Each structure stands twice: as C-alpha cells, then as structure tokens.
Amino acid sequence: MSAAVDKWDRRLTRYVVDLTRPVVKSYFRSEVLGLEHVPPGAALMVANHSGGLMTIDMSVIAVDYYRRFGYGRPLYALGHDNLFHGPMADFFERTGVIRATPEHAAGALAAGGLVLVFPGGDYDAYRPTKQEYVIGFGGRTGYVTTAIQAGVPIVPAVSIGGQENQFYLTRGRRLARALRLTALERNLFRTNILPVTFGFPFGVSVVLPINIPLPTKIITQVLPPIDIVAEFGDKPDVKKVDAHIRAVMQHALVALARKRRLPVLG
C-alpha cells in the first residue's frame, strides 16, 4: 500500500463531504444515478471531466457515494500533479485525492478502494461548449493499463451539466503555440492548452480571471462495470479496450443529453 493511500482520514473526509453537500445538492442540484453498479471490491471508475478550473465532478460523486456506502471503503480520486506542489497537498491526500501515478493508483486498488479517474484531465474539462456532449480523453489510455495490471473492472460514469457553468470557446492549443507558451506550460503545469472562456462576472477569460460558475444542474450516471478479461481475453489490446469504454460512455452521454430540456436548468 502506498503512503498516499495510508493518509486517508475518515473523519476529515466526512467533515469535507458534509461541507460540500449543500453546494452540490442546492446550488448544482446534483443527482448521481446507478450507484448500484459499483461492485463491492476494488474497481476503477472512469468518468468524463467538466467545468474547467471550477470542476466539482469528484464532489458530486463523493457526496452520493458516501451517503450510499458509508465510510468503510474510501473513494480515491487521481489528481493533477499541480495539486501536490503547495501547502494543500496533505489535505488532498487525507481526503482521498492522490497524485495521478501508476504506483498510487495500484496502491489504492490493492487496498480495495474505488478509484476515480478522469483520463481527459484539462483537455476534457476545457472542451468547447459545442463539443460538450463528446467524450474525449486526448488519446490517454493509461487508465486501461492500470485496470488490467490490477485485475479490476472498469466502471464507466458520465456526467452532464458541468460544461454549462460558462461558455467554453476554445482549448487554446493554437494560442499556446502562437505565444510560445507550450514548452513552459508543459514543464510547469503539465498542460499544453491556454483555454478561453466567457462567463460571469468578468466576461472573457484566458484561464484567469476565474468566472463564477452558473448554478447548472449536474447529473452523473454510473454504468455497469466492464470485466476486461471476460470481454477482451487474457491479453487485451489497450487501444481496443479504450475505444470500447469511450463508445459506451458516448452512448450514455448522448442518452442523458436527449433527456435534458434546457441548459443550466436541466
């Protein structure tokens, strides 16, 4: 078991979940459907990522997960490297957010936890509004390798509504290259985008200033687990598994979109 997994603090996690519950349930009116699909043992939950810098995807899932299952089995989330470069690193690890490395993921799965990963990262969270119903991981397939090596099922989950918290105009990859920021961003921030958004109260934002997210209704749908070996054999092709996972998620996200009546209101 990794040191990061050992740091999980049940009492602090419960306190944080209690604090965030009014935000996700009142402001964002969140719903998490299909939690009965979460298997009792270790599993890797793979979800799309929405909401730019103000994403609350993990909080939405965590509030309903702990309400249904209690605090006997931690929910771990793989987080971006930048979260662990400042004074909040210990806080994140104590509440289940661990650095997104193969070693930490393997340790959390070996401990029997449910591990939440957003393979698309910032690429997904800053997808343009016109692509809000598109599952895109930016070619990242490491999550498949992690599940195969740990021998655990993948539990797909899709969320709708988060990308309506403001207008996402572009990921800004061309802008980053034009300003010759790509190399610097990759070294400092592990990203190669410079997203441009439009929201309240600052209007146009190029990463900063941070606009206040609109109170959009967020719905997350947890899908049945996928046993990789049962579906793809003893030597699964990572790219084929990834393509299948994304196709399953895409179908589910489109189904949620068809039920959505109005942006923000839900």
DODRENTI-531377 format. One record per residue (C-alpha): x, y, z. Coordinates in pm, whole numbers, plus 50000, padded with zeros to 5 digits. Example, Ala and Ser with C-alpha at 12.3 -4.5 7.8 and 13.67 -1.06 7.14 Angstrom:
2
512304955050780/513674989450714/
// end
This chain:
266
500005000050000/501355034649909/501985061650168/499405083749998/496695057550050/497705053750414/496995090550474/493245087950413/491405102850711/487825090750757/486845118350998/488235146650785/486675131950471/483265130250638/483645166450750/484545178350399/481725158450239/479265173750486/480525208450395/480285203050020/476875185750026/474865218650034/476885231849739/476365201849511/472795194649623/471445230149643/473485251449406/474095224549141/471055202649228/473205172249158/471995136849110/474085105249086/472255076348924/473275039848901/475415036649214/474085001249246/476514992848963/479544999249186/480994964649267/481854955649627/485574951249565/488284972649414/487324989849089/488445018048862/485705043548793/486395062048467/484505094648413/484385124548183/485585157648326/483705190648305/483705226048438/487175239348363/489125251948663/485975250948879/485125214448818/483235197349102/482935162948943/484585144749232/482475162549495/479255153849313/480175116949308/481675116349659/478605131049831/476285103949695/478875076149716/479445081050088/475765085750157/475005052049998/478035031650107/479245048850421/482915054350503/484055018150523/485655019050178/487415051050068/486755067849737/490105077949594/490485102549306/493595106149094/494535143049090/496735165248875/500365169448980/499875206549049/497605199149343/500535184549534/503075212449490/501625235349756/500525235650120/497245217550040/498955185149936/498485168350274/494835179050290/494105163949949/495715130750038/493855128850370/490545133050185/491285107249916/492765128049635/496065111749541/498685120149283/497845105048944/500685079948912/500515042748828/502015034849169/499405054349365/496555040249159/497865004849210/498185010549584/494635023549618/493234994449417/495294969449616/493714984049931/490274975449791/489235011049719/487125025949446/489495047449242/488065075949036/489995087948733/489305114748473/491545104048184/490775135047979/492025158648250/492175195148148/491775185447781/488315172247863/487355198248125/488005226647881/486355211147577/484465237547376/480775241947452/479905229847103/481565196547198/480065193747545/478425160347462/481615144847326/483735120147524/487375128747460/490405116947654/493015132647427/494495098847341/495245089647704/494905052447767/496905047348087/493735040448282/493205008448081/496704996048163/496135003948531/492914983448540/494484954148353/497544952748577/495404954748893/492914929148763/489924951148844/486814960448645/486314994548489/483155012748596/482285039448339/480455070848456/479225100548256/478215134848375/476155162148211/475665198548308/479115208148432/480175221948096/477265246348112/478745266148401/480095291148144/480855292347772/483965273547665/485215289547345/488435270647275/491065249147445/493585273947310/496175249747175/496935272246877/497045302547107/499525285047335/501745276647038/501445311646893/502535327047223/505295301047253/503935290547592/503625253647517/507055243047639/506765264147956/503285251148033/504335215147982/507265219548219/505425239048489/501805228448461/501815195848261/499445210348004/499685224447653/496445244147636/495535280247705/491715279147728/489495308747650/486095310447820/483255335347864/481265338348185/480085359348480/481215384348603/484465390048408/483355380448059/486255367547850/488835348248050/492085332547935/492435308648232/492245339248461/490275357348598/488075329448727/484395334348648/481695323148892/480155290348771/476475292048683/474125270848901/473755244048636/472045211148720/474545182548715/473545146448661/476005117548679/475145082848550/477175053148673/477165024448423/477564986748473/481154975048535/483174961148247/485244929848309/488144934848070/489364898648062/485844884948018/485214908047721/488664910447562/490544878947670/493714872947869/495794896147651/493534925947586/494524952547335/494694985447527/493535006447232/490544983947167/489524984847532/489845022747539/487765025947223/485075003647374/484995022847703/484665056147523/481945042447295/479925030047594/480335063747765/479495082947449/476245063647406/475275070447769/476165107447749/474065112247436/471165094847612/471455119547903/471635148647660/468395137947491/466615139747826/467935174247909/465315200747842/467195233547891/470815243747953/471625252048316/468055244448430/468355207948335/
// end
